[in-house]
Amino acid sequence: MLSWWDVEREECVRVRRTHQGTVQCLRVSPDGSRLASCGDDGAITLWNLHSGEYLRTLRRDRSYERLDISGVKGLTRAQKASLRALGAIEIDPVLDIQDAP
C-alpha cells in the first residue's frame, strides 16, 4: 500500500493498493510530477504524484519468460503449470494455440 500524506495537516489523504509484498523503494521524477514505486514483486509502478492516479506498471521478465515447453516429456501437469506461471509457454499442437497460464 502507498499512502499520500498532507504533512502540514498531518493526515493521510490517499491510499493506493500496489505491490505484492513490501514496497522497497520510492523515487520522484525530476519534474516532480510522477512517483515510481518498486516492491518485492519486482514491478515498478508509476503514479501521478499529485492526483495519485495509476499510470502504468513495468515488469522485468519472469524466470522462464517465453521458454517453449511444447512437447516436453517427463513433466507432470503441476510442473507444467508452475513453469507457465513463471512465464513459459506451451503451444497445443492440435489447435496451434498457446495454453494460458
C-alpha positions as CSV (number, residue, x, y, z in Angstrom):
1,M,0.0,0.0,0.0
2,L,1.1,3.5,-0.7
3,S,-0.2,6.4,1.3
4,W,-0.1,10.1,0.4
5,W,0.1,12.4,3.3
6,D,-0.6,16.1,3.8
7,V,2.4,16.9,6.0
8,E,1.1,20.3,7.2
9,R,-2.2,18.8,8.4
10,E,-0.6,15.6,9.5
11,E,-3.3,13.4,7.8
12,C,-3.4,10.7,5.2
13,V,-5.2,12.0,2.1
14,R,-5.0,9.0,-0.3
15,V,-4.1,5.3,-0.1
16,R,-3.4,3.1,-3.2
17,R,-3.0,-0.7,-3.3
18,T,0.1,-1.5,-5.2
19,H,2.7,-4.2,-4.8
20,Q,2.6,-7.8,-3.6
21,G,4.8,-7.8,-0.5
22,T,6.7,-4.8,0.8
23,V,7.3,-1.5,-1.1
24,Q,11.1,-1.4,-1.3
25,C,11.8,2.0,-3.0
26,L,10.2,5.2,-4.0
27,R,11.5,7.8,-6.4
28,V,10.0,11.1,-7.7
29,S,10.6,12.2,-11.3
30,P,12.9,15.2,-11.9
31,D,9.9,17.4,-12.8
32,G,8.0,16.3,-9.6
33,S,5.0,15.1,-11.5
34,R,5.4,11.3,-11.1
35,L,6.2,8.8,-8.4
36,A,7.8,5.4,-9.1
37,S,7.4,2.6,-6.5
38,C,9.2,-0.7,-6.6
39,G,8.3,-3.7,-4.4
40,D,9.1,-7.3,-3.6
41,D,7.1,-8.4,-6.6
42,G,9.8,-6.9,-8.9
43,A,7.4,-4.5,-10.6
44,I,7.8,-0.7,-10.9
45,T,4.6,1.1,-10.7
46,L,4.2,4.7,-12.0
47,W,1.8,7.2,-10.4
48,N,0.7,10.7,-10.9
49,L,2.3,12.2,-7.8
50,H,-0.4,15.0,-7.3
51,S,-3.6,13.1,-8.1
52,G,-2.5,9.6,-7.0
53,E,-3.7,8.3,-10.4
54,Y,-2.2,5.0,-11.5
55,L,-0.2,5.4,-14.8
56,R,1.3,2.1,-15.6
57,T,3.3,-0.9,-14.3
58,L,6.7,-2.0,-15.7
59,R,7.8,-5.6,-15.1
60,R,11.0,-7.5,-15.7
61,D,10.8,-10.9,-17.4
62,R,9.9,-13.8,-15.2
63,S,12.4,-16.7,-14.7
64,Y,11.1,-18.7,-17.6
65,E,9.7,-16.0,-19.8
66,R,8.9,-17.3,-23.3
67,L,10.5,-20.7,-22.7
68,D,8.7,-23.0,-25.1
69,I,7.8,-26.3,-23.2
70,S,5.6,-27.6,-26.0
71,G,6.1,-31.3,-26.4
72,V,8.4,-31.6,-23.4
73,K,8.2,-35.1,-21.9
74,G,8.6,-36.2,-18.3
75,L,6.9,-33.2,-16.7
76,T,3.8,-33.5,-14.5
77,R,0.8,-31.3,-15.1
78,A,1.7,-29.4,-11.9
79,Q,5.3,-28.9,-13.1
80,K,4.0,-27.5,-16.4
81,A,1.5,-25.2,-14.6
82,S,4.4,-23.9,-12.4
83,L,6.6,-23.3,-15.4
84,R,3.7,-21.4,-17.2
85,A,3.2,-19.3,-14.1
86,L,6.9,-18.4,-14.3
87,G,6.5,-17.3,-18.0
88,A,6.9,-20.5,-20.0
89,I,4.6,-21.1,-23.0
90,E,3.1,-24.3,-24.3
91,I,1.5,-24.5,-27.7
92,D,-1.2,-27.1,-28.2
93,P,-0.2,-28.8,-31.5
94,V,-3.7,-29.8,-32.4
95,L,-5.2,-26.3,-32.0
96,D,-1.9,-24.4,-32.6
97,I,-2.7,-22.0,-29.7
98,Q,-0.8,-21.0,-26.6
99,D,-2.0,-22.5,-23.4
100,A,-2.9,-19.8,-20.9
101,P,-1.0,-19.9,-17.5
